[in-house]
Amino acid sequence: MTFRILFGIGVLVLAGLVFFFLQGLGDGSVSGFNIKLWAATLVAPAAVLGLAFWLERRGRRRAASLVLLILAAPAALVGIVMGLLAVAEVHWN
């Protein structure tokens, strides 16, 4: 169960990155100048998901969950902070 939740969060992170990459291709902000940064930004989470999937298929579910925490922990913390900011009446002026 934990593996599936963490894997789902990781897939959402990768989907968000792909969305911003495709949007950047559309508006021209992704170019030859920064394509290496974008490649690393897209390959790293995909590699984490691939490694976790491979470990889980080999019966190493705990190791796979620990690998997925690399993606899921920061994403969950950002989600919590954004959620708190959304419900709190914060005045930025």
mmCIF file as gemmi writes it, N, C-alpha and C atoms, coordinates in Angstrom:
data_model
loop_
_atom_site.group_PDB
_atom_site.id
_atom_site.type_symbol
_atom_site.label_atom_id
_atom_site.label_alt_id
_atom_site.label_comp_id
_atom_site.label_asym_id
_atom_site.label_entity_id
_atom_site.label_seq_id
_atom_site.pdbx_PDB_ins_code
_atom_site.Cartn_x
_atom_site.Cartn_y
_atom_site.Cartn_z
_atom_site.occupancy
_atom_site.B_iso_or_equiv
_atom_site.pdbx_formal_charge
_atom_site.auth_seq_id
_atom_site.auth_asym_id
_atom_site.pdbx_PDB_model_num
ATOM 1 N N . MET Axp A 1 ? 0.824 -1.192 0 1 0 ? 1 A 1
ATOM 2 C CA . MET Axp A 1 ? 0 0 0 1 0 ? 1 A 1
ATOM 3 C C . MET Axp A 1 ? 0.869 1.257 0 1 0 ? 1 A 1
ATOM 4 N N . THR Axp A 2 ? 1.892 1.268 0.844 1 0 ? 2 A 1
ATOM 5 C CA . THR Axp A 2 ? 2.787 2.428 0.902 1 0 ? 2 A 1
ATOM 6 C C . THR Axp A 2 ? 3.503 2.622 -0.424 1 0 ? 2 A 1
ATOM 7 N N . PHE Axp A 3 ? 3.934 1.531 -1.019 1 0 ? 3 A 1
ATOM 8 C CA . PHE Axp A 3 ? 4.629 1.633 -2.298 1 0 ? 3 A 1
ATOM 9 C C . PHE Axp A 3 ? 3.729 2.288 -3.341 1 0 ? 3 A 1
ATOM 10 N N . ARG Axp A 4 ? 2.481 1.876 -3.395 1 0 ? 4 A 1
ATOM 11 C CA . ARG Axp A 4 ? 1.562 2.426 -4.401 1 0 ? 4 A 1
ATOM 12 C C . ARG Axp A 4 ? 1.302 3.911 -4.19 1 0 ? 4 A 1
ATOM 13 N N . ILE Axp A 5 ? 1.17 4.33 -2.95 1 0 ? 5 A 1
ATOM 14 C CA . ILE Axp A 5 ? 0.957 5.745 -2.664 1 0 ? 5 A 1
ATOM 15 C C . ILE Axp A 5 ? 2.177 6.555 -3.073 1 0 ? 5 A 1
ATOM 16 N N . LEU Axp A 6 ? 3.354 6.091 -2.673 1 0 ? 6 A 1
ATOM 17 C CA . LEU Axp A 6 ? 4.582 6.798 -3.025 1 0 ? 6 A 1
ATOM 18 C C . LEU Axp A 6 ? 4.811 6.798 -4.53 1 0 ? 6 A 1
ATOM 19 N N . PHE Axp A 7 ? 4.503 5.691 -5.177 1 0 ? 7 A 1
ATOM 20 C CA . PHE Axp A 7 ? 4.661 5.623 -6.628 1 0 ? 7 A 1
ATOM 21 C C . PHE Axp A 7 ? 3.691 6.582 -7.314 1 0 ? 7 A 1
ATOM 22 N N . GLY Axp A 8 ? 2.475 6.667 -6.816 1 0 ? 8 A 1
ATOM 23 C CA . GLY Axp A 8 ? 1.494 7.596 -7.364 1 0 ? 8 A 1
ATOM 24 C C . GLY Axp A 8 ? 1.941 9.044 -7.226 1 0 ? 8 A 1
ATOM 25 N N . ILE Axp A 9 ? 2.508 9.391 -6.083 1 0 ? 9 A 1
ATOM 26 C CA . ILE Axp A 9 ? 3.03 10.747 -5.901 1 0 ? 9 A 1
ATOM 27 C C . ILE Axp A 9 ? 4.171 10.995 -6.875 1 0 ? 9 A 1
ATOM 28 N N . GLY Axp A 10 ? 5.031 10.016 -7.047 1 0 ? 10 A 1
ATOM 29 C CA . GLY Axp A 10 ? 6.135 10.16 -7.991 1 0 ? 10 A 1
ATOM 30 C C . GLY Axp A 10 ? 5.655 10.344 -9.421 1 0 ? 10 A 1
ATOM 31 N N . VAL Axp A 11 ? 4.623 9.619 -9.79 1 0 ? 11 A 1
ATOM 32 C CA . VAL Axp A 11 ? 4.057 9.766 -11.136 1 0 ? 11 A 1
ATOM 33 C C . VAL Axp A 11 ? 3.455 11.156 -11.303 1 0 ? 11 A 1
ATOM 34 N N . LEU Axp A 12 ? 2.799 11.673 -10.279 1 0 ? 12 A 1
ATOM 35 C CA . LEU Axp A 12 ? 2.245 13.031 -10.349 1 0 ? 12 A 1
ATOM 36 C C . LEU Axp A 12 ? 3.35 14.07 -10.488 1 0 ? 12 A 1
ATOM 37 N N . VAL Axp A 13 ? 4.451 13.882 -9.779 1 0 ? 13 A 1
ATOM 38 C CA . VAL Axp A 13 ? 5.591 14.8 -9.905 1 0 ? 13 A 1
ATOM 39 C C . VAL Axp A 13 ? 6.113 14.787 -11.333 1 0 ? 13 A 1
ATOM 40 N N . LEU Axp A 14 ? 6.321 13.601 -11.879 1 0 ? 14 A 1
ATOM 41 C CA . LEU Axp A 14 ? 6.832 13.493 -13.248 1 0 ? 14 A 1
ATOM 42 C C . LEU Axp A 14 ? 5.829 14.073 -14.246 1 0 ? 14 A 1
ATOM 43 N N . ALA Axp A 15 ? 4.551 13.831 -14.042 1 0 ? 15 A 1
ATOM 44 C CA . ALA Axp A 15 ? 3.536 14.383 -14.947 1 0 ? 15 A 1
ATOM 45 C C . ALA Axp A 15 ? 3.543 15.912 -14.91 1 0 ? 15 A 1
ATOM 46 N N . GLY Axp A 16 ? 3.715 16.483 -13.729 1 0 ? 16 A 1
ATOM 47 C CA . GLY Axp A 16 ? 3.801 17.938 -13.617 1 0 ? 16 A 1
ATOM 48 C C . GLY Axp A 16 ? 5.014 18.488 -14.339 1 0 ? 16 A 1
ATOM 49 N N . LEU Axp A 17 ? 6.141 17.814 -14.206 1 0 ? 17 A 1
ATOM 50 C CA . LEU Axp A 17 ? 7.35 18.257 -14.908 1 0 ? 17 A 1
ATOM 51 C C . LEU Axp A 17 ? 7.188 18.158 -16.42 1 0 ? 17 A 1
ATOM 52 N N . VAL Axp A 18 ? 6.584 17.08 -16.884 1 0 ? 18 A 1
ATOM 53 C CA . VAL Axp A 18 ? 6.352 16.92 -18.324 1 0 ? 18 A 1
ATOM 54 C C . VAL Axp A 18 ? 5.404 18.01 -18.821 1 0 ? 18 A 1
ATOM 55 N N . PHE Axp A 19 ? 4.387 18.346 -18.036 1 0 ? 19 A 1
ATOM 56 C CA . PHE Axp A 19 ? 3.463 19.408 -18.417 1 0 ? 19 A 1
ATOM 57 C C . PHE Axp A 19 ? 4.202 20.737 -18.602 1 0 ? 19 A 1
ATOM 58 N N . PHE Axp A 20 ? 5.036 21.094 -17.623 1 0 ? 20 A 1
ATOM 59 C CA . PHE Axp A 20 ? 5.769 22.351 -17.732 1 0 ? 20 A 1
ATOM 60 C C . PHE Axp A 20 ? 6.783 22.311 -18.868 1 0 ? 20 A 1
ATOM 61 N N . PHE Axp A 21 ? 7.372 21.152 -19.131 1 0 ? 21 A 1
ATOM 62 C CA . PHE Axp A 21 ? 8.297 21.018 -20.256 1 0 ? 21 A 1
ATOM 63 C C . PHE Axp A 21 ? 7.569 21.253 -21.577 1 0 ? 21 A 1
ATOM 64 N N . LEU Axp A 22 ? 6.42 20.613 -21.741 1 0 ? 22 A 1
ATOM 65 C CA . LEU Axp A 22 ? 5.662 20.776 -22.977 1 0 ? 22 A 1
ATOM 66 C C . LEU Axp A 22 ? 5.148 22.206 -23.139 1 0 ? 22 A 1
ATOM 67 N N . GLN Axp A 23 ? 4.753 22.807 -22.04 1 0 ? 23 A 1
ATOM 68 C CA . GLN Axp A 23 ? 4.316 24.199 -22.11 1 0 ? 23 A 1
ATOM 69 C C . GLN Axp A 23 ? 5.491 25.101 -22.48 1 0 ? 23 A 1
ATOM 70 N N . GLY Axp A 24 ? 6.678 24.797 -21.965 1 0 ? 24 A 1
ATOM 71 C CA . GLY Axp A 24 ? 7.865 25.561 -22.317 1 0 ? 24 A 1
ATOM 72 C C . GLY Axp A 24 ? 8.251 25.393 -23.77 1 0 ? 24 A 1
ATOM 73 N N . LEU Axp A 25 ? 8.04 24.207 -24.302 1 0 ? 25 A 1
ATOM 74 C CA . LEU Axp A 25 ? 8.286 24.015 -25.731 1 0 ? 25 A 1
ATOM 75 C C . LEU Axp A 25 ? 7.336 24.862 -26.559 1 0 ? 25 A 1
ATOM 76 N N . GLY Axp A 26 ? 6.111 24.976 -26.084 1 0 ? 26 A 1
ATOM 77 C CA . GLY Axp A 26 ? 5.11 25.741 -26.813 1 0 ? 26 A 1
ATOM 78 C C . GLY Axp A 26 ? 5.379 27.237 -26.811 1 0 ? 26 A 1
ATOM 79 N N . ASP Axp A 27 ? 5.838 27.762 -25.677 1 0 ? 27 A 1
ATOM 80 C CA . ASP Axp A 27 ? 6.046 29.215 -25.616 1 0 ? 27 A 1
ATOM 81 C C . ASP Axp A 27 ? 7.489 29.628 -25.898 1 0 ? 27 A 1
ATOM 82 N N . GLY Axp A 28 ? 8.356 28.665 -26.146 1 0 ? 28 A 1
ATOM 83 C CA . GLY Axp A 28 ? 9.722 28.973 -26.527 1 0 ? 28 A 1
ATOM 84 C C . GLY Axp A 28 ? 10.695 29.152 -25.382 1 0 ? 28 A 1
ATOM 85 N N . SER Axp A 29 ? 10.26 28.945 -24.142 1 0 ? 29 A 1
ATOM 86 C CA . SER Axp A 29 ? 11.186 29.102 -23.02 1 0 ? 29 A 1
ATOM 87 C C . SER Axp A 29 ? 12.122 27.903 -22.875 1 0 ? 29 A 1
ATOM 88 N N . VAL Axp A 30 ? 11.777 26.77 -23.459 1 0 ? 30 A 1
ATOM 89 C CA . VAL Axp A 30 ? 12.696 25.631 -23.525 1 0 ? 30 A 1
ATOM 90 C C . VAL Axp A 30 ? 13.415 25.733 -24.86 1 0 ? 30 A 1
ATOM 91 N N . SER Axp A 31 ? 14.729 25.891 -24.77 1 0 ? 31 A 1
ATOM 92 C CA . SER Axp A 31 ? 15.511 26.086 -25.988 1 0 ? 31 A 1
ATOM 93 C C . SER Axp A 31 ? 16.805 25.285 -25.891 1 0 ? 31 A 1
ATOM 94 N N . GLY Axp A 32 ? 17.64 25.453 -26.879 1 0 ? 32 A 1
ATOM 95 C CA . GLY Axp A 32 ? 18.932 24.776 -26.877 1 0 ? 32 A 1
ATOM 96 C C . GLY Axp A 32 ? 19.811 25.213 -25.72 1 0 ? 32 A 1
ATOM 97 N N . PHE Axp A 33 ? 19.561 26.418 -25.21 1 0 ? 33 A 1
ATOM 98 C CA . PHE Axp A 33 ? 20.354 26.946 -24.104 1 0 ? 33 A 1
ATOM 99 C C . PHE Axp A 33 ? 20.13 26.151 -22.818 1 0 ? 33 A 1
ATOM 100 N N . ASN Axp A 34 ? 18.893 25.766 -22.55 1 0 ? 34 A 1
ATOM 101 C CA . ASN Axp A 34 ? 18.59 25.098 -21.286 1 0 ? 34 A 1
ATOM 102 C C . ASN Axp A 34 ? 18.069 23.673 -21.45 1 0 ? 34 A 1
ATOM 103 N N . ILE Axp A 35 ? 18.245 23.091 -22.612 1 0 ? 35 A 1
ATOM 104 C CA . ILE Axp A 35 ? 17.706 21.756 -22.832 1 0 ? 35 A 1
ATOM 105 C C . ILE Axp A 35 ? 18.398 20.706 -21.968 1 0 ? 35 A 1
ATOM 106 N N . LYS Axp A 36 ? 19.684 20.91 -21.657 1 0 ? 36 A 1
ATOM 107 C CA . LYS Axp A 36 ? 20.386 19.953 -20.792 1 0 ? 36 A 1
ATOM 108 C C . LYS Axp A 36 ? 19.807 19.968 -19.381 1 0 ? 36 A 1
ATOM 109 N N . LEU Axp A 37 ? 19.445 21.143 -18.9 1 0 ? 37 A 1
ATOM 110 C CA . LEU Axp A 37 ? 18.814 21.229 -17.583 1 0 ? 37 A 1
ATOM 111 C C . LEU Axp A 37 ? 17.456 20.543 -17.579 1 0 ? 37 A 1
ATOM 112 N N . TRP Axp A 38 ? 16.695 20.758 -18.642 1 0 ? 38 A 1
ATOM 113 C CA . TRP Axp A 38 ? 15.398 20.103 -18.742 1 0 ? 38 A 1
ATOM 114 C C . TRP Axp A 38 ? 15.544 18.587 -18.86 1 0 ? 38 A 1
ATOM 115 N N . ALA Axp A 39 ? 16.532 18.15 -19.606 1 0 ? 39 A 1
ATOM 116 C CA . ALA Axp A 39 ? 16.752 16.706 -19.748 1 0 ? 39 A 1
ATOM 117 C C . ALA Axp A 39 ? 17.049 16.074 -18.392 1 0 ? 39 A 1
ATOM 118 N N . ALA Axp A 40 ? 17.914 16.712 -17.615 1 0 ? 40 A 1
ATOM 119 C CA . ALA Axp A 40 ? 18.233 16.189 -16.286 1 0 ? 40 A 1
ATOM 120 C C . ALA Axp A 40 ? 17.012 16.234 -15.379 1 0 ? 40 A 1
ATOM 121 N N . THR Axp A 41 ? 16.225 17.297 -15.508 1 0 ? 41 A 1
ATOM 122 C CA . THR Axp A 41 ? 15.031 17.445 -14.679 1 0 ? 41 A 1
ATOM 123 C C . THR Axp A 41 ? 13.993 16.379 -14.996 1 0 ? 41 A 1
ATOM 124 N N . LEU Axp A 42 ? 13.938 15.939 -16.222 1 0 ? 42 A 1
ATOM 125 C CA . LEU Axp A 42 ? 12.973 14.905 -16.6 1 0 ? 42 A 1
ATOM 126 C C . LEU Axp A 42 ? 13.516 13.495 -16.403 1 0 ? 42 A 1
ATOM 127 N N . VAL Axp A 43 ? 14.806 13.31 -16.634 1 0 ? 43 A 1
ATOM 128 C CA . VAL Axp A 43 ? 15.385 11.967 -16.542 1 0 ? 43 A 1
ATOM 129 C C . VAL Axp A 43 ? 15.527 11.512 -15.092 1 0 ? 43 A 1
ATOM 130 N N . ALA Axp A 44 ? 15.888 12.415 -14.191 1 0 ? 44 A 1
ATOM 131 C CA . ALA Axp A 44 ? 16.113 12.021 -12.8 1 0 ? 44 A 1
ATOM 132 C C . ALA Axp A 44 ? 14.862 11.416 -12.146 1 0 ? 44 A 1
ATOM 133 N N . PRO Axp A 45 ? 13.7 12.077 -12.202 1 0 ? 45 A 1
ATOM 134 C CA . PRO Axp A 45 ? 12.516 11.447 -11.605 1 0 ? 45 A 1
ATOM 135 C C . PRO Axp A 45 ? 12.092 10.168 -12.331 1 0 ? 45 A 1
ATOM 136 N N . ALA Axp A 46 ? 12.27 10.148 -13.648 1 0 ? 46 A 1
ATOM 137 C CA . ALA Axp A 46 ? 11.935 8.931 -14.39 1 0 ? 46 A 1
ATOM 138 C C . ALA Axp A 46 ? 12.849 7.784 -13.97 1 0 ? 46 A 1
ATOM 139 N N . ALA Axp A 47 ? 14.123 8.081 -13.714 1 0 ? 47 A 1
ATOM 140 C CA . ALA Axp A 47 ? 15.056 7.05 -13.261 1 0 ? 47 A 1
ATOM 141 C C . ALA Axp A 47 ? 14.689 6.554 -11.864 1 0 ? 47 A 1
ATOM 142 N N . VAL Axp A 48 ? 14.276 7.455 -11.003 1 0 ? 48 A 1
ATOM 143 C CA . VAL Axp A 48 ? 13.849 7.051 -9.653 1 0 ? 48 A 1
ATOM 144 C C . VAL Axp A 48 ? 12.628 6.148 -9.742 1 0 ? 48 A 1
ATOM 145 N N . LEU Axp A 49 ? 11.658 6.53 -10.563 1 0 ? 49 A 1
ATOM 146 C CA . LEU Axp A 49 ? 10.47 5.679 -10.729 1 0 ? 49 A 1
ATOM 147 C C . LEU Axp A 49 ? 10.824 4.333 -11.344 1 0 ? 49 A 1
ATOM 148 N N . GLY Axp A 50 ? 11.706 4.345 -12.333 1 0 ? 50 A 1
ATOM 149 C CA . GLY Axp A 50 ? 12.124 3.095 -12.962 1 0 ? 50 A 1
ATOM 150 C C . GLY Axp A 50 ? 12.858 2.176 -11.999 1 0 ? 50 A 1
ATOM 151 N N . LEU Axp A 51 ? 13.76 2.748 -11.215 1 0 ? 51 A 1
ATOM 152 C CA . LEU Axp A 51 ? 14.49 1.942 -10.231 1 0 ? 51 A 1
ATOM 153 C C . LEU Axp A 51 ? 13.546 1.376 -9.185 1 0 ? 51 A 1
ATOM 154 N N . ALA Axp A 52 ? 12.61 2.186 -8.708 1 0 ? 52 A 1
ATOM 155 C CA . ALA Axp A 52 ? 11.66 1.705 -7.709 1 0 ? 52 A 1
ATOM 156 C C . ALA Axp A 52 ? 10.778 0.598 -8.283 1 0 ? 52 A 1
ATOM 157 N N . PHE Axp A 53 ? 10.343 0.772 -9.514 1 0 ? 53 A 1
ATOM 158 C CA . PHE Axp A 53 ? 9.528 -0.266 -10.156 1 0 ? 53 A 1
ATOM 159 C C . PHE Axp A 53 ? 10.323 -1.553 -10.307 1 0 ? 53 A 1
ATOM 160 N N . TRP Axp A 54 ? 11.583 -1.438 -10.705 1 0 ? 54 A 1
ATOM 161 C CA . TRP Axp A 54 ? 12.446 -2.609 -10.872 1 0 ? 54 A 1
ATOM 162 C C . TRP Axp A 54 ? 12.659 -3.309 -9.53 1 0 ? 54 A 1
ATOM 163 N N . LEU Axp A 55 ? 12.922 -2.537 -8.48 1 0 ? 55 A 1
ATOM 164 C CA . LEU Axp A 55 ? 13.117 -3.129 -7.155 1 0 ? 55 A 1
ATOM 165 C C . LEU Axp A 55 ? 11.85 -3.822 -6.662 1 0 ? 55 A 1
ATOM 166 N N . GLU Axp A 56 ? 10.708 -3.205 -6.904 1 0 ? 56 A 1
ATOM 167 C CA . GLU Axp A 56 ? 9.452 -3.803 -6.453 1 0 ? 56 A 1
ATOM 168 C C . GLU Axp A 56 ? 9.176 -5.108 -7.178 1 0 ? 56 A 1
ATOM 169 N N . ARG Axp A 57 ? 9.481 -5.158 -8.453 1 0 ? 57 A 1
ATOM 170 C CA . ARG Axp A 57 ? 9.279 -6.389 -9.229 1 0 ? 57 A 1
ATOM 171 C C . ARG Axp A 57 ? 10.224 -7.496 -8.785 1 0 ? 57 A 1
ATOM 172 N N . ARG Axp A 58 ? 11.34 -7.128 -8.191 1 0 ? 58 A 1
ATOM 173 C CA . ARG Axp A 58 ? 12.297 -8.114 -7.691 1 0 ? 58 A 1
ATOM 174 C C . ARG Axp A 58 ? 12.001 -8.526 -6.248 1 0 ? 58 A 1
ATOM 175 N N . GLY Axp A 59 ? 10.883 -8.022 -5.703 1 0 ? 59 A 1
ATOM 176 C CA . GLY Axp A 59 ? 10.486 -8.394 -4.351 1 0 ? 59 A 1
ATOM 177 C C . GLY Axp A 59 ? 11.108 -7.541 -3.267 1 0 ? 59 A 1
ATOM 178 N N . ARG Axp A 60 ? 11.74 -6.453 -3.612 1 0 ? 60 A 1
ATOM 179 C CA . ARG Axp A 60 ? 12.386 -5.564 -2.642 1 0 ? 60 A 1
ATOM 180 C C . ARG Axp A 60 ? 11.505 -4.336 -2.417 1 0 ? 60 A 1
ATOM 181 N N . ARG Axp A 61 ? 10.321 -4.564 -1.892 1 0 ? 61 A 1
ATOM 182 C CA . ARG Axp A 61 ? 9.334 -3.498 -1.749 1 0 ? 61 A 1
ATOM 183 C C . ARG Axp A 61 ? 9.796 -2.415 -0.782 1 0 ? 61 A 1
ATOM 184 N N . ARG Axp A 62 ? 10.451 -2.767 0.298 1 0 ? 62 A 1
ATOM 185 C CA . ARG Axp A 62 ? 10.922 -1.763 1.254 1 0 ? 62 A 1
ATOM 186 C C . ARG Axp A 62 ? 11.988 -0.879 0.623 1 0 ? 62 A 1
ATOM 187 N N . ALA Axp A 63 ? 12.918 -1.466 -0.104 1 0 ? 63 A 1
ATOM 188 C CA . ALA Axp A 63 ? 13.946 -0.679 -0.785 1 0 ? 63 A 1
ATOM 189 C C . ALA Axp A 63 ? 13.316 0.223 -1.842 1 0 ? 63 A 1
ATOM 190 N N . ALA Axp A 64 ? 12.323 -0.291 -2.544 1 0 ? 64 A 1
ATOM 191 C CA . ALA Axp A 64 ? 11.642 0.508 -3.555 1 0 ? 64 A 1
ATOM 192 C C . ALA Axp A 64 ? 10.924 1.693 -2.918 1 0 ? 64 A 1
ATOM 193 N N . SER Axp A 65 ? 10.308 1.474 -1.776 1 0 ? 65 A 1
ATOM 194 C CA . SER Axp A 65 ? 9.628 2.57 -1.087 1 0 ? 65 A 1
ATOM 195 C C . SER Axp A 65 ? 10.618 3.622 -0.61 1 0 ? 65 A 1
ATOM 196 N N . LEU Axp A 66 ? 11.77 3.187 -0.143 1 0 ? 66 A 1
ATOM 197 C CA . LEU Axp A 66 ? 12.795 4.146 0.282 1 0 ? 66 A 1
ATOM 198 C C . LEU Axp A 66 ? 13.306 4.969 -0.897 1 0 ? 66 A 1
ATOM 199 N N . VAL Axp A 67 ? 13.465 4.336 -2.043 1 0 ? 67 A 1
ATOM 200 C CA . VAL Axp A 67 ? 13.886 5.071 -3.234 1 0 ? 67 A 1
ATOM 201 C C . VAL Axp A 67 ? 12.814 6.084 -3.63 1 0 ? 67 A 1
ATOM 202 N N . LEU Axp A 68 ? 11.561 5.7 -3.536 1 0 ? 68 A 1
ATOM 203 C CA . LEU Axp A 68 ? 10.47 6.606 -3.911 1 0 ? 68 A 1
ATOM 204 C C . LEU Axp A 68 ? 10.35 7.795 -2.972 1 0 ? 68 A 1
ATOM 205 N N . LEU Axp A 69 ? 10.846 7.662 -1.761 1 0 ? 69 A 1
ATOM 206 C CA . LEU Axp A 69 ? 10.814 8.789 -0.836 1 0 ? 69 A 1
ATOM 207 C C . LEU Axp A 69 ? 11.656 9.956 -1.342 1 0 ? 69 A 1
ATOM 208 N N . ILE Axp A 70 ? 12.624 9.688 -2.214 1 0 ? 70 A 1
ATOM 209 C CA . ILE Axp A 70 ? 13.431 10.761 -2.803 1 0 ? 70 A 1
ATOM 210 C C . ILE Axp A 70 ? 12.532 11.745 -3.538 1 0 ? 70 A 1
ATOM 211 N N . LEU Axp A 71 ? 11.515 11.245 -4.218 1 0 ? 71 A 1
ATOM 212 C CA . LEU Axp A 71 ? 10.567 12.106 -4.932 1 0 ? 71 A 1
ATOM 213 C C . LEU Axp A 71 ? 9.382 12.51 -4.069 1 0 ? 71 A 1
ATOM 214 N N . ALA Axp A 72 ? 8.847 11.578 -3.333 1 0 ? 72 A 1
ATOM 215 C CA . ALA Axp A 72 ? 7.576 11.801 -2.668 1 0 ? 72 A 1
ATOM 216 C C . ALA Axp A 72 ? 7.674 12.713 -1.451 1 0 ? 72 A 1
ATOM 217 N N . ALA Axp A 73 ? 8.748 12.633 -0.692 1 0 ? 73 A 1
ATOM 218 C CA . ALA Axp A 73 ? 8.841 13.444 0.527 1 0 ? 73 A 1
ATOM 219 C C . ALA Axp A 73 ? 8.858 14.942 0.218 1 0 ? 73 A 1
ATOM 220 N N . PRO Axp A 74 ? 9.743 15.43 -0.663 1 0 ? 74 A 1
ATOM 221 C CA . PRO Axp A 74 ? 9.695 16.869 -0.968 1 0 ? 74 A 1
ATOM 222 C C . PRO Axp A 74 ? 8.379 17.294 -1.605 1 0 ? 74 A 1
ATOM 223 N N . ALA Axp A 75 ? 7.822 16.461 -2.477 1 0 ? 75 A 1
ATOM 224 C CA . ALA Axp A 75 ? 6.558 16.805 -3.126 1 0 ? 75 A 1
ATOM 225 C C . ALA Axp A 75 ? 5.428 16.891 -2.102 1 0 ? 75 A 1
ATOM 226 N N . ALA Axp A 76 ? 5.399 15.973 -1.155 1 0 ? 76 A 1
ATOM 227 C CA . ALA Axp A 76 ? 4.359 16 -0.128 1 0 ? 76 A 1
ATOM 228 C C . ALA Axp A 76 ? 4.511 17.229 0.76 1 0 ? 76 A 1
ATOM 229 N N . LEU Axp A 77 ? 5.739 17.582 1.112 1 0 ? 77 A 1
ATOM 230 C CA . LEU Axp A 77 ? 5.952 18.769 1.935 1 0 ? 77 A 1
ATOM 231 C C . LEU Axp A 77 ? 5.517 20.043 1.204 1 0 ? 77 A 1
ATOM 232 N N . VAL Axp A 78 ? 5.848 20.151 -0.062 1 0 ? 78 A 1
ATOM 233 C CA . VAL Axp A 78 ? 5.416 21.309 -0.853 1 0 ? 78 A 1
ATOM 234 C C . VAL Axp A 78 ? 3.893 21.336 -0.943 1 0 ? 78 A 1
ATOM 235 N N . GLY Axp A 79 ? 3.284 20.18 -1.141 1 0 ? 79 A 1
ATOM 236 C CA . GLY Axp A 79 ? 1.831 20.109 -1.196 1 0 ? 79 A 1
ATOM 237 C C . GLY Axp A 79 ? 1.176 20.537 0.108 1 0 ? 79 A 1
ATOM 238 N N . ILE Axp A 80 ? 1.757 20.142 1.225 1 0 ? 80 A 1
ATOM 239 C CA . ILE Axp A 80 ? 1.219 20.536 2.531 1 0 ? 80 A 1
ATOM 240 C C . ILE Axp A 80 ? 1.33 22.041 2.728 1 0 ? 80 A 1
ATOM 241 N N . VAL Axp A 81 ? 2.489 22.603 2.399 1 0 ? 81 A 1
ATOM 242 C CA . VAL Axp A 81 ? 2.681 24.048 2.55 1 0 ? 81 A 1
ATOM 243 C C . VAL Axp A 81 ? 1.715 24.815 1.651 1 0 ? 81 A 1
ATOM 244 N N . MET Axp A 82 ? 1.575 24.382 0.407 1 0 ? 82 A 1
ATOM 245 C CA . MET Axp A 82 ? 0.646 25.053 -0.508 1 0 ? 82 A 1
ATOM 246 C C . MET Axp A 82 ? -0.792 24.923 -0.018 1 0 ? 82 A 1
ATOM 247 N N . GLY Axp A 83 ? -1.14 23.78 0.503 1 0 ? 83 A 1
ATOM 248 C CA . GLY Axp A 83 ? -2.478 23.606 1.048 1 0 ? 83 A 1
ATOM 249 C C . GLY Axp A 83 ? -2.732 24.501 2.247 1 0 ? 83 A 1
ATOM 250 N N . LEU Axp A 84 ? -1.732 24.627 3.12 1 0 ? 84 A 1
ATOM 251 C CA . LEU Axp A 84 ? -1.881 25.52 4.269 1 0 ? 84 A 1
ATOM 252 C C . LEU Axp A 84 ? -1.996 26.97 3.831 1 0 ? 84 A 1
ATOM 253 N N . LEU Axp A 85 ? -1.22 27.368 2.832 1 0 ? 85 A 1
ATOM 254 C CA . LEU Axp A 85 ? -1.315 28.731 2.328 1 0 ? 85 A 1
ATOM 255 C C . LEU Axp A 85 ? -2.655 28.995 1.659 1 0 ? 85 A 1
ATOM 256 N N . ALA Axp A 86 ? -3.229 27.967 1.065 1 0 ? 86 A 1
ATOM 257 C CA . ALA Axp A 86 ? -4.514 28.134 0.394 1 0 ? 86 A 1
ATOM 258 C C . ALA Axp A 86 ? -5.652 28.337 1.394 1 0 ? 86 A 1
ATOM 259 N N . VAL Axp A 87 ? -5.598 27.663 2.529 1 0 ? 87 A 1
ATOM 260 C CA . VAL Axp A 87 ? -6.693 27.775 3.489 1 0 ? 87 A 1
ATOM 261 C C . VAL Axp A 87 ? -6.454 28.864 4.526 1 0 ? 87 A 1
ATOM 262 N N . ALA Axp A 88 ? -5.203 29.264 4.737 1 0 ? 88 A 1
ATOM 263 C CA . ALA Axp A 88 ? -4.908 30.324 5.699 1 0 ? 88 A 1
ATOM 264 C C . ALA Axp A 88 ? -5.182 31.686 5.048 1 0 ? 88 A 1
ATOM 265 N N . GLU Axp A 89 ? -5.612 32.589 5.851 1 0 ? 89 A 1
ATOM 266 C CA . GLU Axp A 89 ? -5.862 33.935 5.348 1 0 ? 89 A 1
ATOM 267 C C . GLU Axp A 89 ? -4.593 34.758 5.507 1 0 ? 89 A 1
ATOM 268 N N . VAL Axp A 90 ? -3.689 34.559 4.572 1 0 ? 90 A 1
ATOM 269 C CA . VAL Axp A 90 ? -2.39 35.227 4.628 1 0 ? 90 A 1
ATOM 270 C C . VAL Axp A 90 ? -2.482 36.528 3.835 1 0 ? 90 A 1
ATOM 271 N N . HIS Axp A 91 ? -2.049 37.606 4.449 1 0 ? 91 A 1
ATOM 272 C CA . HIS Axp A 91 ? -2.016 38.909 3.794 1 0 ? 91 A 1
ATOM 273 C C . HIS Axp A 91 ? -0.557 39.213 3.456 1 0 ? 91 A 1
ATOM 274 N N . TRP Axp A 92 ? -0.232 39.268 2.184 1 0 ? 92 A 1
ATOM 275 C CA . TRP Axp A 92 ? 1.146 39.418 1.737 1 0 ? 92 A 1
ATOM 276 C C . TRP Axp A 92 ? 1.573 40.869 1.612 1 0 ? 92 A 1
ATOM 277 N N . ASN Axp A 93 ? 0.685 41.815 1.869 1 0 ? 93 A 1
ATOM 278 C CA . ASN Axp A 93 ? 1.078 43.203 1.72 1 0 ? 93 A 1
ATOM 279 C C . ASN Axp A 93 ? 1.709 43.627 2.982 1 0 ? 93 A 1
